[in-house]
Amino acid sequence: MNGANFSIYNGDYAMRIQQHYLKKHIAGIILTSGALLTAPMTFSEDSVNSLKSGKVLNSVLAKGEQRADKAIKSQLTIDAIDADIRSSEREYRGVSKEVEGLEVYIKQLNKQLADQNSEKTDIEKSIREVTLIERQITPLMLRMIDALDRFVEADVPFQKEERQARVANLKDLMGRSDVTVAEKYRNVMDAYQKEMDYGRTIKTYRSTINLTDSSGEREVDFLRVGRISLMFLSLDGERLGIWDQKAKEWKPLDAEYKGKLNTALRIAREQAAPSLIKIPVAAPSIIPSLANSNINYGDIK
């Protein structure tokens, strides 16, 4: 029973306290409102303390904001410095790679320079020797041309005018100052090559012949088989002969060779397929007086 009364009492007491504070706050609100409307503002001691506390809080907040601003500025500075460092690092790496490439390039250039110096030395040596070479090769070419001239005169007389004109051109060329030694040498070797080719080919051509009999000069078809045989057949087919290198004159051929000669002429003109041809040739022999001339002679067989 006592416990119940105590509980009720406590509850009533709490209600009275709440009502008291409520009334006090309502009265404060009313007084404050009236004071604001009818009289100058007055502050209680609590209000002053509250204002002071607000000023301190504002000061603390302001200082915090200042510190935050400083921190932001410091972070921005750090970020700028970091960006500069990273940029410098990238630039350094790029320059380092470029330097490595330049070192390899310079090394390669040094090798090329050494090779060019060696080649330059060889060229200078060749230039010093070229005068000596010219002095030695010019007499050699003159001897070669003279030997070729004598060979054409002593050889089988096919295309003789053409070959003699070639030798005459070589002699004129040797006296010209506007032609280099190399060009002169090339022409001499070209003439020798053509003479060599005559010995490996078969050819027919039309020209005139002056026979020893009373028939005089006649136009005939010549057939040259290397250097082993030179024959002719008249255009009317009535005369045919062969060159006798030993006697240095034309010898007549029997009529039995006419068909063979005609076949050989057609093959030389590429009017017939190549085949084995039977023609008279001179048996090879060497004249002792011209043993060193490389000119072969023989009798007609």
Rosetta constraint file for C-alpha pairs under 8 A:
AtomPair CA 1 CA 5 HARMONIC 6.33 0.50
AtomPair CA 2 CA 6 HARMONIC 6.13 0.50
AtomPair CA 3 CA 7 HARMONIC 6.26 0.50
AtomPair CA 4 CA 8 HARMONIC 6.31 0.50
AtomPair CA 5 CA 9 HARMONIC 6.02 0.50
AtomPair CA 6 CA 10 HARMONIC 6.06 0.50
AtomPair CA 7 CA 11 HARMONIC 6.21 0.50
AtomPair CA 8 CA 12 HARMONIC 6.21 0.50
AtomPair CA 9 CA 13 HARMONIC 6.11 0.50
AtomPair CA 10 CA 14 HARMONIC 6.21 0.50
AtomPair CA 11 CA 15 HARMONIC 6.31 0.50
AtomPair CA 12 CA 16 HARMONIC 6.20 0.50
AtomPair CA 13 CA 17 HARMONIC 6.27 0.50
AtomPair CA 14 CA 18 HARMONIC 6.24 0.50
AtomPair CA 15 CA 19 HARMONIC 6.15 0.50
AtomPair CA 16 CA 20 HARMONIC 6.11 0.50
AtomPair CA 17 CA 21 HARMONIC 6.34 0.50
AtomPair CA 18 CA 22 HARMONIC 6.04 0.50
AtomPair CA 19 CA 23 HARMONIC 6.03 0.50
AtomPair CA 20 CA 24 HARMONIC 6.11 0.50
AtomPair CA 21 CA 25 HARMONIC 6.08 0.50
AtomPair CA 22 CA 26 HARMONIC 6.09 0.50
AtomPair CA 23 CA 27 HARMONIC 5.94 0.50
AtomPair CA 24 CA 28 HARMONIC 6.04 0.50
AtomPair CA 25 CA 29 HARMONIC 6.06 0.50
AtomPair CA 26 CA 30 HARMONIC 6.15 0.50
AtomPair CA 27 CA 31 HARMONIC 5.95 0.50
AtomPair CA 28 CA 32 HARMONIC 5.81 0.50
AtomPair CA 29 CA 33 HARMONIC 6.00 0.50
AtomPair CA 30 CA 34 HARMONIC 6.09 0.50
AtomPair CA 31 CA 35 HARMONIC 5.90 0.50
AtomPair CA 32 CA 36 HARMONIC 6.02 0.50
AtomPair CA 33 CA 37 HARMONIC 6.29 0.50
AtomPair CA 34 CA 38 HARMONIC 5.90 0.50
AtomPair CA 34 CA 39 HARMONIC 7.59 0.50
AtomPair CA 35 CA 39 HARMONIC 4.96 0.50
AtomPair CA 35 CA 40 HARMONIC 6.74 0.50
AtomPair CA 35 CA 41 HARMONIC 6.51 0.50
AtomPair CA 35 CA 42 HARMONIC 7.91 0.50
AtomPair CA 36 CA 40 HARMONIC 6.73 0.50
AtomPair CA 36 CA 41 HARMONIC 6.14 0.50
AtomPair CA 43 CA 47 HARMONIC 5.68 0.50
AtomPair CA 43 CA 48 HARMONIC 6.39 0.50
AtomPair CA 44 CA 48 HARMONIC 6.34 0.50
AtomPair CA 45 CA 49 HARMONIC 6.20 0.50
AtomPair CA 46 CA 50 HARMONIC 5.99 0.50
AtomPair CA 47 CA 51 HARMONIC 6.11 0.50
AtomPair CA 48 CA 52 HARMONIC 6.16 0.50
AtomPair CA 49 CA 53 HARMONIC 6.05 0.50
AtomPair CA 50 CA 54 HARMONIC 6.16 0.50
AtomPair CA 51 CA 55 HARMONIC 6.18 0.50
AtomPair CA 52 CA 56 HARMONIC 6.26 0.50
AtomPair CA 53 CA 57 HARMONIC 6.13 0.50
AtomPair CA 54 CA 58 HARMONIC 5.97 0.50
AtomPair CA 55 CA 59 HARMONIC 6.01 0.50
AtomPair CA 56 CA 60 HARMONIC 6.08 0.50
AtomPair CA 57 CA 61 HARMONIC 6.03 0.50
AtomPair CA 58 CA 62 HARMONIC 5.92 0.50
AtomPair CA 59 CA 63 HARMONIC 6.12 0.50
AtomPair CA 60 CA 64 HARMONIC 6.08 0.50
AtomPair CA 61 CA 65 HARMONIC 6.04 0.50
AtomPair CA 62 CA 66 HARMONIC 6.11 0.50
AtomPair CA 63 CA 67 HARMONIC 6.09 0.50
AtomPair CA 64 CA 68 HARMONIC 6.03 0.50
AtomPair CA 65 CA 69 HARMONIC 6.02 0.50
AtomPair CA 66 CA 70 HARMONIC 6.08 0.50
AtomPair CA 67 CA 71 HARMONIC 6.00 0.50
AtomPair CA 68 CA 72 HARMONIC 6.05 0.50
AtomPair CA 69 CA 73 HARMONIC 6.08 0.50
AtomPair CA 70 CA 74 HARMONIC 5.94 0.50
AtomPair CA 71 CA 75 HARMONIC 5.99 0.50
AtomPair CA 72 CA 76 HARMONIC 6.09 0.50
AtomPair CA 73 CA 77 HARMONIC 6.13 0.50
AtomPair CA 74 CA 78 HARMONIC 6.10 0.50
AtomPair CA 75 CA 79 HARMONIC 6.01 0.50
AtomPair CA 76 CA 80 HARMONIC 6.09 0.50
AtomPair CA 77 CA 81 HARMONIC 6.11 0.50
AtomPair CA 78 CA 82 HARMONIC 6.00 0.50
AtomPair CA 79 CA 83 HARMONIC 6.06 0.50
AtomPair CA 80 CA 84 HARMONIC 6.18 0.50
AtomPair CA 81 CA 85 HARMONIC 6.12 0.50
AtomPair CA 82 CA 86 HARMONIC 6.10 0.50
AtomPair CA 83 CA 87 HARMONIC 6.03 0.50
AtomPair CA 84 CA 88 HARMONIC 5.98 0.50
AtomPair CA 85 CA 89 HARMONIC 6.00 0.50
AtomPair CA 86 CA 90 HARMONIC 6.16 0.50
AtomPair CA 87 CA 91 HARMONIC 6.12 0.50
AtomPair CA 88 CA 92 HARMONIC 5.96 0.50
AtomPair CA 89 CA 93 HARMONIC 6.17 0.50
AtomPair CA 90 CA 94 HARMONIC 6.16 0.50
AtomPair CA 91 CA 95 HARMONIC 6.08 0.50
AtomPair CA 92 CA 96 HARMONIC 5.98 0.50
AtomPair CA 93 CA 97 HARMONIC 6.22 0.50
AtomPair CA 94 CA 98 HARMONIC 6.21 0.50
AtomPair CA 95 CA 99 HARMONIC 6.04 0.50
AtomPair CA 96 CA 100 HARMONIC 6.21 0.50
AtomPair CA 97 CA 101 HARMONIC 6.21 0.50
AtomPair CA 98 CA 102 HARMONIC 6.11 0.50
AtomPair CA 99 CA 103 HARMONIC 6.11 0.50
AtomPair CA 100 CA 104 HARMONIC 6.41 0.50
AtomPair CA 101 CA 105 HARMONIC 6.14 0.50
AtomPair CA 102 CA 106 HARMONIC 5.93 0.50
AtomPair CA 103 CA 107 HARMONIC 6.12 0.50
AtomPair CA 104 CA 108 HARMONIC 6.27 0.50
AtomPair CA 105 CA 109 HARMONIC 6.15 0.50
AtomPair CA 106 CA 110 HARMONIC 6.09 0.50
AtomPair CA 107 CA 111 HARMONIC 6.49 0.50
AtomPair CA 108 CA 112 HARMONIC 6.34 0.50
AtomPair CA 109 CA 113 HARMONIC 5.94 0.50
AtomPair CA 110 CA 114 HARMONIC 6.10 0.50
AtomPair CA 111 CA 115 HARMONIC 6.25 0.50
AtomPair CA 112 CA 116 HARMONIC 6.05 0.50
AtomPair CA 113 CA 117 HARMONIC 6.05 0.50
AtomPair CA 114 CA 118 HARMONIC 6.28 0.50
AtomPair CA 115 CA 119 HARMONIC 6.20 0.50
AtomPair CA 116 CA 120 HARMONIC 5.87 0.50
AtomPair CA 117 CA 121 HARMONIC 6.17 0.50
AtomPair CA 118 CA 122 HARMONIC 6.42 0.50
AtomPair CA 119 CA 123 HARMONIC 6.15 0.50
AtomPair CA 120 CA 124 HARMONIC 6.10 0.50
AtomPair CA 121 CA 125 HARMONIC 6.18 0.50
AtomPair CA 122 CA 126 HARMONIC 6.18 0.50
AtomPair CA 123 CA 127 HARMONIC 6.09 0.50
AtomPair CA 124 CA 128 HARMONIC 6.26 0.50
AtomPair CA 125 CA 129 HARMONIC 6.32 0.50
AtomPair CA 126 CA 130 HARMONIC 5.90 0.50
AtomPair CA 127 CA 131 HARMONIC 7.55 0.50
AtomPair CA 128 CA 132 HARMONIC 7.96 0.50
AtomPair CA 129 CA 133 HARMONIC 6.22 0.50
AtomPair CA 130 CA 134 HARMONIC 6.08 0.50
AtomPair CA 131 CA 135 HARMONIC 6.26 0.50
AtomPair CA 132 CA 136 HARMONIC 6.32 0.50
AtomPair CA 133 CA 137 HARMONIC 5.95 0.50
AtomPair CA 134 CA 138 HARMONIC 5.95 0.50
AtomPair CA 134 CA 181 HARMONIC 7.02 0.50
AtomPair CA 135 CA 139 HARMONIC 7.32 0.50
AtomPair CA 136 CA 140 HARMONIC 6.72 0.50
AtomPair CA 137 CA 141 HARMONIC 6.18 0.50
AtomPair CA 138 CA 142 HARMONIC 6.36 0.50
AtomPair CA 138 CA 181 HARMONIC 7.59 0.50
AtomPair CA 139 CA 143 HARMONIC 6.24 0.50
AtomPair CA 140 CA 144 HARMONIC 6.21 0.50
AtomPair CA 141 CA 145 HARMONIC 6.14 0.50
AtomPair CA 141 CA 185 HARMONIC 6.87 0.50
AtomPair CA 141 CA 188 HARMONIC 7.10 0.50
AtomPair CA 142 CA 146 HARMONIC 6.21 0.50
AtomPair CA 142 CA 171 HARMONIC 7.98 0.50
AtomPair CA 142 CA 174 HARMONIC 7.82 0.50
AtomPair CA 143 CA 147 HARMONIC 6.10 0.50
AtomPair CA 144 CA 148 HARMONIC 6.09 0.50
AtomPair CA 144 CA 188 HARMONIC 7.71 0.50
AtomPair CA 145 CA 149 HARMONIC 6.13 0.50
AtomPair CA 145 CA 167 HARMONIC 6.82 0.50
AtomPair CA 145 CA 170 HARMONIC 7.08 0.50
AtomPair CA 145 CA 171 HARMONIC 7.18 0.50
AtomPair CA 145 CA 188 HARMONIC 7.14 0.50
AtomPair CA 146 CA 150 HARMONIC 6.34 0.50
AtomPair CA 147 CA 151 HARMONIC 6.07 0.50
AtomPair CA 148 CA 152 HARMONIC 6.17 0.50
AtomPair CA 148 CA 167 HARMONIC 7.25 0.50
AtomPair CA 148 CA 192 HARMONIC 7.66 0.50
AtomPair CA 149 CA 153 HARMONIC 6.40 0.50
AtomPair CA 149 CA 164 HARMONIC 7.25 0.50
AtomPair CA 149 CA 167 HARMONIC 6.15 0.50
AtomPair CA 150 CA 154 HARMONIC 6.22 0.50
AtomPair CA 151 CA 155 HARMONIC 5.78 0.50
AtomPair CA 151 CA 293 HARMONIC 7.50 0.50
AtomPair CA 151 CA 295 HARMONIC 7.63 0.50
AtomPair CA 152 CA 156 HARMONIC 7.82 0.50
AtomPair CA 152 CA 157 HARMONIC 7.85 0.50
AtomPair CA 152 CA 160 HARMONIC 7.40 0.50
AtomPair CA 152 CA 163 HARMONIC 6.98 0.50
AtomPair CA 152 CA 164 HARMONIC 7.02 0.50
AtomPair CA 153 CA 157 HARMONIC 7.79 0.50
AtomPair CA 154 CA 295 HARMONIC 7.58 0.50
AtomPair CA 155 CA 295 HARMONIC 6.96 0.50
AtomPair CA 156 CA 227 HARMONIC 6.92 0.50
AtomPair CA 156 CA 230 HARMONIC 7.47 0.50
AtomPair CA 156 CA 243 HARMONIC 7.65 0.50
AtomPair CA 156 CA 245 HARMONIC 6.49 0.50
AtomPair CA 158 CA 224 HARMONIC 7.34 0.50
AtomPair CA 158 CA 230 HARMONIC 7.31 0.50
AtomPair CA 159 CA 163 HARMONIC 6.39 0.50
AtomPair CA 160 CA 164 HARMONIC 6.00 0.50
AtomPair CA 161 CA 165 HARMONIC 6.07 0.50
AtomPair CA 162 CA 166 HARMONIC 6.33 0.50
AtomPair CA 163 CA 167 HARMONIC 6.49 0.50
AtomPair CA 164 CA 168 HARMONIC 6.23 0.50
AtomPair CA 165 CA 169 HARMONIC 6.16 0.50
AtomPair CA 166 CA 170 HARMONIC 6.41 0.50
AtomPair CA 166 CA 191 HARMONIC 7.29 0.50
AtomPair CA 167 CA 171 HARMONIC 6.42 0.50
AtomPair CA 167 CA 191 HARMONIC 7.92 0.50
AtomPair CA 168 CA 172 HARMONIC 6.36 0.50
AtomPair CA 169 CA 173 HARMONIC 6.03 0.50
AtomPair CA 170 CA 174 HARMONIC 6.33 0.50
AtomPair CA 170 CA 184 HARMONIC 7.87 0.50
AtomPair CA 170 CA 187 HARMONIC 7.25 0.50
AtomPair CA 170 CA 188 HARMONIC 6.83 0.50
AtomPair CA 171 CA 175 HARMONIC 7.01 0.50
AtomPair CA 172 CA 176 HARMONIC 6.92 0.50
AtomPair CA 173 CA 179 HARMONIC 7.51 0.50
AtomPair CA 173 CA 184 HARMONIC 6.81 0.50
AtomPair CA 174 CA 184 HARMONIC 6.66 0.50
AtomPair CA 179 CA 183 HARMONIC 6.42 0.50
AtomPair CA 179 CA 184 HARMONIC 6.84 0.50
AtomPair CA 180 CA 184 HARMONIC 6.38 0.50
AtomPair CA 181 CA 185 HARMONIC 6.12 0.50
AtomPair CA 182 CA 186 HARMONIC 6.15 0.50
AtomPair CA 183 CA 187 HARMONIC 6.32 0.50
AtomPair CA 184 CA 188 HARMONIC 6.35 0.50
AtomPair CA 185 CA 189 HARMONIC 6.22 0.50
AtomPair CA 186 CA 190 HARMONIC 6.08 0.50
AtomPair CA 187 CA 191 HARMONIC 6.26 0.50
AtomPair CA 188 CA 192 HARMONIC 6.44 0.50
AtomPair CA 189 CA 193 HARMONIC 6.12 0.50
AtomPair CA 190 CA 194 HARMONIC 6.31 0.50
AtomPair CA 191 CA 195 HARMONIC 6.40 0.50
AtomPair CA 192 CA 196 HARMONIC 6.24 0.50
AtomPair CA 193 CA 197 HARMONIC 6.22 0.50
AtomPair CA 194 CA 198 HARMONIC 6.47 0.50
AtomPair CA 195 CA 199 HARMONIC 7.24 0.50
AtomPair CA 196 CA 200 HARMONIC 7.30 0.50
AtomPair CA 197 CA 201 HARMONIC 6.46 0.50
AtomPair CA 198 CA 202 HARMONIC 7.88 0.50
AtomPair CA 198 CA 226 HARMONIC 5.68 0.50
AtomPair CA 198 CA 227 HARMONIC 6.98 0.50
AtomPair CA 199 CA 225 HARMONIC 7.81 0.50
AtomPair CA 199 CA 226 HARMONIC 4.05 0.50
AtomPair CA 199 CA 227 HARMONIC 5.16 0.50
AtomPair CA 200 CA 226 HARMONIC 5.22 0.50
AtomPair CA 201 CA 225 HARMONIC 6.50 0.50
AtomPair CA 201 CA 226 HARMONIC 5.19 0.50
AtomPair CA 202 CA 223 HARMONIC 7.48 0.50
AtomPair CA 202 CA 224 HARMONIC 5.62 0.50
AtomPair CA 202 CA 225 HARMONIC 4.54 0.50
AtomPair CA 202 CA 226 HARMONIC 5.73 0.50
AtomPair CA 202 CA 268 HARMONIC 6.12 0.50
AtomPair CA 203 CA 223 HARMONIC 5.95 0.50
AtomPair CA 203 CA 224 HARMONIC 5.30 0.50
AtomPair CA 203 CA 225 HARMONIC 6.71 0.50
AtomPair CA 203 CA 268 HARMONIC 5.38 0.50
AtomPair CA 203 CA 269 HARMONIC 7.49 0.50
AtomPair CA 204 CA 221 HARMONIC 6.83 0.50
AtomPair CA 204 CA 222 HARMONIC 5.40 0.50
AtomPair CA 204 CA 223 HARMONIC 4.51 0.50
AtomPair CA 204 CA 224 HARMONIC 6.19 0.50
AtomPair CA 204 CA 265 HARMONIC 6.45 0.50
AtomPair CA 204 CA 268 HARMONIC 5.91 0.50
AtomPair CA 204 CA 269 HARMONIC 6.74 0.50
AtomPair CA 205 CA 221 HARMONIC 5.85 0.50
AtomPair CA 205 CA 222 HARMONIC 5.39 0.50
AtomPair CA 205 CA 223 HARMONIC 6.90 0.50
AtomPair CA 206 CA 219 HARMONIC 7.16 0.50
AtomPair CA 206 CA 220 HARMONIC 5.85 0.50
AtomPair CA 206 CA 221 HARMONIC 4.53 0.50
AtomPair CA 206 CA 222 HARMONIC 5.98 0.50
AtomPair CA 207 CA 219 HARMONIC 5.66 0.50
AtomPair CA 207 CA 220 HARMONIC 5.87 0.50
AtomPair CA 207 CA 221 HARMONIC 6.60 0.50
AtomPair CA 207 CA 222 HARMONIC 7.28 0.50
AtomPair CA 208 CA 217 HARMONIC 6.42 0.50
AtomPair CA 208 CA 218 HARMONIC 5.30 0.50
AtomPair CA 208 CA 219 HARMONIC 4.20 0.50
AtomPair CA 208 CA 220 HARMONIC 5.90 0.50
AtomPair CA 209 CA 217 HARMONIC 5.34 0.50
AtomPair CA 209 CA 218 HARMONIC 5.29 0.50
AtomPair CA 209 CA 219 HARMONIC 6.26 0.50
AtomPair CA 209 CA 220 HARMONIC 6.90 0.50
AtomPair CA 210 CA 216 HARMONIC 5.48 0.50
AtomPair CA 210 CA 217 HARMONIC 4.12 0.50
AtomPair CA 210 CA 218 HARMONIC 6.38 0.50
AtomPair CA 211 CA 215 HARMONIC 6.72 0.50
AtomPair CA 211 CA 216 HARMONIC 5.72 0.50
AtomPair CA 211 CA 217 HARMONIC 6.40 0.50
AtomPair CA 211 CA 218 HARMONIC 7.85 0.50
AtomPair CA 211 CA 250 HARMONIC 7.20 0.50
AtomPair CA 212 CA 216 HARMONIC 7.16 0.50
AtomPair CA 218 CA 234 HARMONIC 7.60 0.50
AtomPair CA 219 CA 234 HARMONIC 6.64 0.50
AtomPair CA 219 CA 235 HARMONIC 6.94 0.50
AtomPair CA 220 CA 232 HARMONIC 6.23 0.50
AtomPair CA 220 CA 233 HARMONIC 5.59 0.50
AtomPair CA 220 CA 234 HARMONIC 4.32 0.50
AtomPair CA 220 CA 235 HARMONIC 5.56 0.50
AtomPair CA 221 CA 232 HARMONIC 5.46 0.50
AtomPair CA 221 CA 233 HARMONIC 5.31 0.50
AtomPair CA 221 CA 234 HARMONIC 6.24 0.50
AtomPair CA 221 CA 235 HARMONIC 6.87 0.50
AtomPair CA 222 CA 230 HARMONIC 7.09 0.50
AtomPair CA 222 CA 231 HARMONIC 5.70 0.50
AtomPair CA 222 CA 232 HARMONIC 4.31 0.50
AtomPair CA 222 CA 233 HARMONIC 6.57 0.50
AtomPair CA 223 CA 230 HARMONIC 5.78 0.50
AtomPair CA 223 CA 231 HARMONIC 5.21 0.50
AtomPair CA 223 CA 232 HARMONIC 6.00 0.50
AtomPair CA 223 CA 264 HARMONIC 7.71 0.50
AtomPair CA 223 CA 265 HARMONIC 6.41 0.50
AtomPair CA 223 CA 268 HARMONIC 7.80 0.50
AtomPair CA 224 CA 229 HARMONIC 6.00 0.50
AtomPair CA 224 CA 230 HARMONIC 4.65 0.50
AtomPair CA 224 CA 231 HARMONIC 6.61 0.50
AtomPair CA 225 CA 229 HARMONIC 5.31 0.50
AtomPair CA 225 CA 230 HARMONIC 6.48 0.50
AtomPair CA 228 CA 281 HARMONIC 6.02 0.50
AtomPair CA 228 CA 282 HARMONIC 6.70 0.50
AtomPair CA 229 CA 242 HARMONIC 7.36 0.50
AtomPair CA 229 CA 243 HARMONIC 7.29 0.50
AtomPair CA 229 CA 280 HARMONIC 7.23 0.50
AtomPair CA 229 CA 281 HARMONIC 5.48 0.50
AtomPair CA 229 CA 282 HARMONIC 7.23 0.50
AtomPair CA 230 CA 242 HARMONIC 5.77 0.50
AtomPair CA 230 CA 243 HARMONIC 5.65 0.50
AtomPair CA 231 CA 240 HARMONIC 7.30 0.50
AtomPair CA 231 CA 241 HARMONIC 5.60 0.50
AtomPair CA 231 CA 242 HARMONIC 4.22 0.50
AtomPair CA 231 CA 243 HARMONIC 6.31 0.50
AtomPair CA 232 CA 240 HARMONIC 5.43 0.50
AtomPair CA 232 CA 241 HARMONIC 5.50 0.50
AtomPair CA 232 CA 242 HARMONIC 6.45 0.50
AtomPair CA 233 CA 237 HARMONIC 6.10 0.50
AtomPair CA 233 CA 238 HARMONIC 7.69 0.50
AtomPair CA 233 CA 239 HARMONIC 5.89 0.50
AtomPair CA 233 CA 240 HARMONIC 4.41 0.50
AtomPair CA 233 CA 241 HARMONIC 6.88 0.50
AtomPair CA 233 CA 258 HARMONIC 7.95 0.50
AtomPair CA 233 CA 261 HARMONIC 7.65 0.50
AtomPair CA 234 CA 238 HARMONIC 6.21 0.50
AtomPair CA 234 CA 239 HARMONIC 5.18 0.50
AtomPair CA 234 CA 240 HARMONIC 6.24 0.50
AtomPair CA 237 CA 258 HARMONIC 7.88 0.50
AtomPair CA 239 CA 252 HARMONIC 7.65 0.50
AtomPair CA 240 CA 252 HARMONIC 6.00 0.50
AtomPair CA 240 CA 253 HARMONIC 5.68 0.50
AtomPair CA 240 CA 254 HARMONIC 7.81 0.50
AtomPair CA 240 CA 255 HARMONIC 7.82 0.50
AtomPair CA 240 CA 258 HARMONIC 7.23 0.50
AtomPair CA 241 CA 250 HARMONIC 6.39 0.50
AtomPair CA 241 CA 251 HARMONIC 5.38 0.50
AtomPair CA 241 CA 252 HARMONIC 4.02 0.50
AtomPair CA 241 CA 253 HARMONIC 4.64 0.50
AtomPair CA 242 CA 250 HARMONIC 5.63 0.50
AtomPair CA 242 CA 251 HARMONIC 5.34 0.50
AtomPair CA 242 CA 252 HARMONIC 6.31 0.50
AtomPair CA 242 CA 253 HARMONIC 6.60 0.50
AtomPair CA 243 CA 248 HARMONIC 7.21 0.50
AtomPair CA 243 CA 249 HARMONIC 5.91 0.50
AtomPair CA 243 CA 250 HARMONIC 4.53 0.50
AtomPair CA 243 CA 251 HARMONIC 6.09 0.50
AtomPair CA 244 CA 248 HARMONIC 5.57 0.50
AtomPair CA 244 CA 249 HARMONIC 5.47 0.50
AtomPair CA 244 CA 250 HARMONIC 5.87 0.50
AtomPair CA 244 CA 251 HARMONIC 6.39 0.50
AtomPair CA 244 CA 282 HARMONIC 7.79 0.50
AtomPair CA 244 CA 298 HARMONIC 7.81 0.50
AtomPair CA 244 CA 299 HARMONIC 6.97 0.50
AtomPair CA 244 CA 300 HARMONIC 6.45 0.50
AtomPair CA 245 CA 249 HARMONIC 7.01 0.50
AtomPair CA 245 CA 297 HARMONIC 5.82 0.50
AtomPair CA 245 CA 298 HARMONIC 6.66 0.50
AtomPair CA 245 CA 299 HARMONIC 7.66 0.50
AtomPair CA 246 CA 297 HARMONIC 5.70 0.50
AtomPair CA 246 CA 298 HARMONIC 5.84 0.50
AtomPair CA 246 CA 299 HARMONIC 6.45 0.50
AtomPair CA 253 CA 257 HARMONIC 6.81 0.50
AtomPair CA 254 CA 258 HARMONIC 7.65 0.50
AtomPair CA 256 CA 260 HARMONIC 7.85 0.50
AtomPair CA 257 CA 261 HARMONIC 5.91 0.50
AtomPair CA 257 CA 279 HARMONIC 7.43 0.50
AtomPair CA 258 CA 262 HARMONIC 6.12 0.50
AtomPair CA 259 CA 263 HARMONIC 6.25 0.50
AtomPair CA 260 CA 264 HARMONIC 6.20 0.50
AtomPair CA 260 CA 277 HARMONIC 6.88 0.50
AtomPair CA 260 CA 278 HARMONIC 6.55 0.50
AtomPair CA 260 CA 279 HARMONIC 6.99 0.50
AtomPair CA 261 CA 265 HARMONIC 6.12 0.50
AtomPair CA 261 CA 279 HARMONIC 7.27 0.50
AtomPair CA 262 CA 266 HARMONIC 6.30 0.50
AtomPair CA 263 CA 267 HARMONIC 6.30 0.50
AtomPair CA 263 CA 272 HARMONIC 7.87 0.50
AtomPair CA 263 CA 277 HARMONIC 7.67 0.50
AtomPair CA 264 CA 268 HARMONIC 6.15 0.50
AtomPair CA 264 CA 277 HARMONIC 6.44 0.50
AtomPair CA 265 CA 269 HARMONIC 6.21 0.50
AtomPair CA 266 CA 270 HARMONIC 6.17 0.50
AtomPair CA 266 CA 271 HARMONIC 4.98 0.50
AtomPair CA 266 CA 272 HARMONIC 5.57 0.50
AtomPair CA 267 CA 271 HARMONIC 5.71 0.50
AtomPair CA 267 CA 272 HARMONIC 4.81 0.50
AtomPair CA 267 CA 273 HARMONIC 6.22 0.50
AtomPair CA 267 CA 274 HARMONIC 5.83 0.50
AtomPair CA 267 CA 275 HARMONIC 7.85 0.50
AtomPair CA 270 CA 274 HARMONIC 7.95 0.50
AtomPair CA 280 CA 300 HARMONIC 7.14 0.50
AtomPair CA 280 CA 301 HARMONIC 6.38 0.50
AtomPair CA 281 CA 300 HARMONIC 6.24 0.50
AtomPair CA 281 CA 301 HARMONIC 6.43 0.50
AtomPair CA 282 CA 297 HARMONIC 7.28 0.50
AtomPair CA 282 CA 298 HARMONIC 4.81 0.50
AtomPair CA 282 CA 299 HARMONIC 5.05 0.50
AtomPair CA 282 CA 300 HARMONIC 4.67 0.50
AtomPair CA 282 CA 301 HARMONIC 6.03 0.50
AtomPair CA 283 CA 297 HARMONIC 7.62 0.50
AtomPair CA 283 CA 298 HARMONIC 4.85 0.50
AtomPair CA 283 CA 299 HARMONIC 5.79 0.50
AtomPair CA 283 CA 300 HARMONIC 6.93 0.50
AtomPair CA 283 CA 301 HARMONIC 6.96 0.50
AtomPair CA 284 CA 296 HARMONIC 6.13 0.50
AtomPair CA 284 CA 297 HARMONIC 5.81 0.50
AtomPair CA 284 CA 298 HARMONIC 5.00 0.50
AtomPair CA 284 CA 299 HARMONIC 7.89 0.50
AtomPair CA 285 CA 296 HARMONIC 5.94 0.50
AtomPair CA 285 CA 297 HARMONIC 5.39 0.50
AtomPair CA 285 CA 298 HARMONIC 5.38 0.50
AtomPair CA 286 CA 290 HARMONIC 7.45 0.50
AtomPair CA 286 CA 291 HARMONIC 6.27 0.50
AtomPair CA 286 CA 295 HARMONIC 7.47 0.50
AtomPair CA 286 CA 296 HARMONIC 5.57 0.50
AtomPair CA 286 CA 297 HARMONIC 6.11 0.50
AtomPair CA 286 CA 298 HARMONIC 7.89 0.50
AtomPair CA 287 CA 291 HARMONIC 6.01 0.50
AtomPair CA 287 CA 296 HARMONIC 7.60 0.50
AtomPair CA 287 CA 297 HARMONIC 7.10 0.50
AtomPair CA 290 CA 294 HARMONIC 7.68 0.50
AtomPair CA 290 CA 295 HARMONIC 7.37 0.50
AtomPair CA 291 CA 295 HARMONIC 7.82 0.50
